[in-house]
Amino acid sequence: MSLFRRRAAAPLSEPDPTDNTDTDQGEQQPTTVEEAGPTPRPTGPFDADEVDGRGDRFDLGALWVAPYPDLEVRVEIDQQADALTGLQLLVGDSTAQVQAFAAPRSGGLWAEIREELAASITSAGGSAEESTGEYGTELTVNLPQQGPDGQTVFAPARFLGIDGPRWFLRIVLSGRAAAEPDAPSPILEAVRGLVVVRGDTPMAPRELLPLRLPEPEDTAPAEPEPPQQPDLNPFERGPEITEVR
């Protein structure tokens, strides 16, 4: 399992600057009431209180990553803030971009965020359709991007949302997992192996949970950098990935 680092583009769904509600001090209700509450996830991802310690998982702060055959992990870094903003899990020809956010105790953020994502993507010239997957309603999208010849091309992706206890995971699948959604995909096994460590610190809904690089003894030797994956943010392209030394 190798670890790389990169600067991430801004999340597609930014925190609402008018929403200063602490998760422990009066919480806002989700837009779609019938979808409030935790997402069923009997096979994971798990909350830290649902597992018996970290075990052999890689400790990245708010996320623990279970080892998986041929799994590569990239951390996304905002260089201006010098803060980790998310992970990319790569298995074979599929990628999962993972970001963890604080959420109200009532859950239900995915209904709101899904609507905002669909509006953003379609307004930029892409397409977004709702479908049903392992974690309930997801978005199947085509993200507009500029091709090598300057023409607009479209990259397929799947947005999954998982509402946990006081946390929310936004997962973007690309590669084979997006192009062939009905095919078995090992990347989903890597997603199921995640553990979210929410902590007790009061945080506003949609605030990114803090991630960190693992201790040196917790990482495997880095392998040669694989080809760059498609950019998952249709509005901003980040720099190339560089290997952590």
C-alpha positions as CSV (number, residue, x, y, z in Angstrom):
1,M,0.0,0.0,0.0
2,S,1.6,3.3,-1.1
3,L,0.9,6.8,0.1
4,F,1.1,9.9,-2.1
5,R,0.2,13.5,-1.5
6,R,-1.3,16.3,-3.6
7,R,-3.0,19.7,-3.4
8,A,-6.7,19.2,-3.7
9,A,-9.2,21.4,-5.6
10,A,-11.9,23.0,-3.5
11,P,-14.8,20.6,-2.6
12,L,-17.8,20.9,-4.9
13,S,-20.1,21.5,-1.9
14,E,-18.6,24.2,0.3
15,P,-19.8,24.9,3.8
16,D,-22.6,27.4,4.0
17,P,-21.1,30.6,5.5
18,T,-24.4,31.5,7.1
19,D,-24.6,28.1,8.9
20,N,-22.7,28.6,12.2
21,T,-24.7,25.9,14.0
22,D,-22.5,23.7,16.2
23,T,-23.4,20.1,16.1
24,D,-23.9,20.1,19.8
25,Q,-25.9,23.4,20.0
26,G,-29.1,23.4,18.0
27,E,-29.1,21.6,14.7
28,Q,-30.7,22.4,11.4
29,Q,-33.2,20.0,9.8
30,P,-32.3,18.5,6.4
31,T,-34.2,19.8,3.4
32,T,-35.6,16.3,2.6
33,V,-37.2,15.2,5.8
34,E,-37.9,11.7,4.7
35,E,-34.2,11.0,4.1
36,A,-33.0,12.3,7.6
37,G,-31.1,9.9,9.8
38,P,-28.1,7.6,9.4
39,T,-27.4,5.6,6.1
40,P,-27.7,1.8,6.5
41,R,-24.2,0.5,6.3
42,P,-24.0,-3.0,7.9
43,T,-20.8,-3.8,6.1
44,G,-19.1,-0.4,6.5
45,P,-17.8,2.2,6.5
46,F,-17.9,2.2,10.3
47,D,-17.8,4.7,13.1
48,A,-14.9,4.4,15.5
49,D,-17.3,3.3,18.3
50,E,-18.4,0.4,16.1
51,V,-15.0,-1.3,15.8
52,D,-12.7,-2.9,18.4
53,G,-9.8,-0.5,18.1
54,R,-7.7,0.6,15.1
55,G,-6.1,-2.8,14.5
56,D,-3.9,-2.8,11.4
57,R,-5.7,0.1,9.8
58,F,-3.7,3.2,8.7
59,D,-4.4,6.2,11.0
60,L,-5.0,9.3,9.0
61,G,-6.7,11.2,11.8
62,A,-10.5,11.4,11.1
63,L,-10.2,8.4,8.7
64,W,-8.7,5.0,9.3
65,V,-8.0,3.0,6.2
66,A,-7.9,-0.8,6.2
67,P,-5.2,-2.5,4.2
68,Y,-6.4,-4.0,0.9
69,P,-4.6,-5.9,-1.9
70,D,-3.2,-3.4,-4.5
71,L,-4.7,-0.4,-2.6
72,E,-2.9,2.9,-3.1
73,V,-3.8,5.9,-1.0
74,R,-3.3,9.6,-1.9
75,V,-3.9,12.4,0.5
76,E,-5.2,15.7,-0.9
77,I,-3.7,18.8,0.5
78,D,-4.6,22.5,0.4
79,Q,-1.2,24.0,0.3
80,Q,-2.3,27.5,1.3
81,A,-3.9,26.2,4.5
82,D,-1.3,23.4,4.8
83,A,-4.2,21.0,5.6
84,L,-5.4,17.7,4.3
85,T,-8.8,17.9,2.7
86,G,-9.5,14.3,1.6
87,L,-8.2,11.0,0.3
88,Q,-8.1,9.1,-3.0
89,L,-8.3,5.4,-2.8
90,L,-7.1,3.6,-5.9
91,V,-7.6,-0.1,-6.7
92,G,-7.0,-1.3,-10.2
93,D,-8.7,1.0,-12.7
94,S,-11.1,2.5,-10.2
95,T,-10.7,5.5,-7.9
96,A,-12.7,6.7,-4.9
97,Q,-12.3,10.3,-3.7
98,V,-13.3,10.5,0.0
99,Q,-14.0,13.5,2.1
100,A,-15.3,13.4,5.7
101,F,-17.4,16.2,7.2
102,A,-19.1,17.0,10.5
103,A,-22.8,16.6,10.5
104,P,-25.8,17.2,12.9
105,R,-26.8,14.3,15.1
106,S,-30.0,14.0,13.1
107,G,-28.0,13.3,9.9
108,G,-29.6,13.9,6.5
109,L,-26.9,16.1,4.9
110,W,-26.8,14.0,1.7
111,A,-30.2,15.0,0.6
112,E,-29.2,18.7,0.7
113,I,-25.7,18.2,-0.8
114,R,-26.9,15.9,-3.6
115,E,-29.3,18.6,-4.8
116,E,-26.6,21.2,-4.7
117,L,-24.1,19.0,-6.6
118,A,-26.7,18.2,-9.3
119,A,-27.4,21.9,-9.8
120,S,-23.7,22.8,-10.0
121,I,-22.9,20.1,-12.5
122,T,-25.8,20.7,-14.8
123,S,-25.2,24.5,-14.7
124,A,-21.6,23.8,-15.9
125,G,-22.9,21.8,-18.8
126,G,-22.8,18.3,-17.4
127,S,-25.5,15.9,-16.5
128,A,-26.7,14.4,-13.2
129,E,-29.2,11.6,-12.6
130,E,-30.3,10.0,-9.4
131,S,-30.1,6.2,-9.1
132,T,-30.2,3.7,-6.3
133,G,-27.1,2.0,-5.0
134,E,-25.7,0.2,-1.9
135,Y,-26.1,3.3,0.2
136,G,-29.4,4.5,-1.1
137,T,-29.8,7.4,-3.6
138,E,-26.6,8.3,-5.5
139,L,-25.8,10.6,-8.4
140,T,-24.6,9.3,-11.7
141,V,-23.0,12.2,-13.5
142,N,-21.0,13.3,-16.5
143,L,-18.5,16.0,-15.6
144,P,-17.5,18.5,-18.3
145,Q,-13.7,18.8,-18.8
146,Q,-11.4,20.3,-21.4
147,G,-9.8,17.6,-23.6
148,P,-6.3,17.7,-25.1
149,D,-7.6,19.4,-28.3
150,G,-9.5,22.1,-26.3
151,Q,-12.9,20.5,-26.9
152,T,-15.2,19.7,-24.0
153,V,-15.2,16.0,-23.0
154,F,-17.3,14.3,-20.3
155,A,-16.0,12.1,-17.6
156,P,-18.4,9.7,-15.9
157,A,-18.5,9.7,-12.1
158,R,-20.7,8.5,-9.3
159,F,-21.4,10.5,-6.1
160,L,-22.2,8.5,-3.0
161,G,-23.3,10.1,0.3
162,I,-23.1,8.3,3.7
163,D,-24.7,9.9,6.7
164,G,-23.1,8.5,9.9
165,P,-23.4,9.5,13.6
166,R,-22.4,13.2,13.6
167,W,-20.4,12.7,10.4
168,F,-20.9,12.6,6.6
169,L,-18.8,10.9,3.9
170,R,-18.9,12.2,0.3
171,I,-17.4,9.6,-2.1
172,V,-16.8,10.2,-5.8
173,L,-16.2,7.0,-7.8
174,S,-14.4,7.3,-11.2
175,G,-12.8,4.9,-13.6
176,R,-14.4,1.5,-14.1
177,A,-16.5,1.9,-10.9
178,A,-18.3,4.8,-12.6
179,A,-18.3,3.6,-16.3
180,E,-19.6,0.1,-15.3
181,P,-21.7,0.6,-12.2
182,D,-23.2,-2.8,-12.3
183,A,-19.8,-4.6,-12.5
184,P,-18.2,-5.9,-9.2
185,S,-15.7,-3.3,-8.1
186,P,-12.9,-3.9,-5.6
187,I,-12.8,-0.2,-4.8
188,L,-16.1,-0.5,-2.9
189,E,-14.4,-3.1,-0.6
190,A,-11.8,-0.4,0.2
191,V,-14.6,2.1,0.9
192,R,-16.4,-0.4,3.2
193,G,-13.2,-0.8,5.2
194,L,-13.0,2.9,6.2
195,V,-13.5,3.9,9.8
196,V,-14.6,7.5,10.7
197,V,-13.2,9.1,13.9
198,R,-15.5,12.0,14.6
199,G,-14.1,13.0,18.0
200,D,-15.9,15.1,20.6
201,T,-14.8,18.6,19.3
202,P,-17.9,20.7,18.5
203,M,-17.9,21.5,14.8
204,A,-20.3,23.2,12.4
205,P,-22.2,21.0,9.9
206,R,-20.2,20.5,6.6
207,E,-16.9,21.4,8.3
208,L,-14.1,19.1,7.1
209,L,-13.0,16.6,9.7
210,P,-9.3,17.0,10.4
211,L,-7.0,14.5,8.6
212,R,-3.2,14.0,9.1
213,L,-0.4,12.1,7.6
214,P,0.4,8.8,9.2
215,E,3.4,8.2,11.3
216,P,6.5,7.0,9.3
217,E,6.3,3.5,10.6
218,D,2.6,3.3,9.6
219,T,3.3,3.6,5.8
220,A,4.6,1.2,3.3
221,P,7.5,2.0,0.8
222,A,6.2,4.2,-2.0
223,E,5.8,2.7,-5.4
224,P,6.3,4.6,-8.7
225,E,3.6,7.1,-9.3
226,P,0.8,5.8,-11.5
227,P,-0.8,7.8,-14.3
228,Q,-2.8,10.8,-13.2
229,Q,-6.4,10.1,-12.5
230,P,-9.2,12.2,-14.0
231,D,-9.9,15.5,-12.2
232,L,-13.0,15.0,-10.1
233,N,-13.7,18.8,-9.8
234,P,-15.1,20.2,-13.0
235,F,-14.4,23.8,-11.9
236,E,-10.8,23.8,-10.8
237,R,-7.8,21.6,-11.8
238,G,-5.1,21.1,-9.2
239,P,-1.3,20.5,-9.7
240,E,0.3,17.1,-10.3
241,I,0.6,14.5,-7.6
242,T,4.0,14.3,-6.0
243,E,5.4,11.5,-3.9
244,V,5.8,11.9,-0.2
245,R,9.4,11.4,1.0
